[in-house]
Amino acid sequence: MSRLPWGKLGLFAGGVLFGTAGIRILSSQDAKKCYTNATAAVLRAKDSVMETVTTVRENCDDILCDAKEINAARVASDAEAVIDDAAEAVIEDAAEAADKTGPTEE
């Protein structure tokens, strides 16, 4: 005498019934409206994110340009300081040379 596993057969039948009902629910008009609204919301969110990304990129470009201008001004200032230091050294050397040779007569 063989015993049928009624518990397992019941689970299988319940799964088939749930799967069939699930497919009908997922393919209904109400479900399609829900999918459409969810997709529209995702597209709106994407547009919002892209606007934010564009704004951030523009701000980054402005920051980069300003930083380059600051560095260029700093390089020019440092170059002027080197020139001023070199001019002072030449003047000091000339003054020392003049002191060593004595006063010049005109």
Secondary structure, DSSP 8 states (H G I E B T S, - for coil): -----HHHHHHHHHHHHHHHHHHHHHTSHHHHHHHHHHHHHHHHHHHHHHHHHHHHHHHHHHHHHHHHHHHHHHHHHHHHHHHHHHHHHHHHHHHHHHHHH-----
